[in-house]
Amino acid sequence: MRKSLILMCLVSAFALGDASAQFGPGYGRPGYGYGRTPAQRYPQRRRQQDNQPAFRPTVQLSIGYGYPSSDKEQMAQFRGLYRGTVAQTGPVTGALDVQFSRSSAIGLIVSHGEVSAPYYDYNSGSPAVYGRLSSWTAMLNLMHYMPVPASAVFSPYVRTAIGLNIWNQNYTDATGNKLGYVEEPNQLAYQVGIGTNINFSRNTSLFVEAGYGKFLLHGGLAFKL
């Protein structure tokens, strides 16, 4: 009986040693599983970031045009008169931004535009007042870029901007006399939007954007300096 027990122990030890040679040193050990320890896996996003070139801060200049201008909503209202068709010039925009990371940029956006419209008397159908409202606007511009490969054609972004309007308004009656006191428009300016850069080359792109604030649609050219 004792010899049989010793023989069984020797056979078991041999079997375990043979299995360890076939499947690796981790065989049968708790917490290690069977076979060789698998290679450590890194997230796919981490591997993509490692393959990208080192980021360098850039300065970007953009010139664009917004439509339609929301400045018409700031035109004065007069009792007994209704506003006719609004003519719009601009706003023309210019922005200078510093992109300090792959996903963020900060800068200044300036716009200039003008709206004008006649005001009609409800009783007569002729214009009783002519109004013109022009503005210069300066806003702090914050850009957030979506993560895309460096060679991507489209580079989506989100814009948030806030600042001040500087107004110049002029209202005259039918004889050309300037009206007296007219309420001042709102000085707060803001713009939120989502858009994309369409990259033509390494330093030049076309941008298109939809949003709300100073204008609903915005487009133009952007240049990396």
Secondary structure, 3 states (H helix, E strand, C coil): CHHHHHHHHHHHHHHHHHHHHHHCCCCCCCCCCCCCCCCCCCCHHHHHHHHCCCCCCEEEEEEEEEEEEHHHHHCCCCCCEEECCCEEEEEEEEEEEEECCCCEEEEEEEEEEEEEEEEEECCCCCEEEEEEEEEEEEEEEEEEECCCCCCCCEEEEEEEEEEEEEEEEEEEECCCCECCCCCCCCCEEEEEEEEEEEECCCCEEEEEEEEEECEEEEEEEEEEC
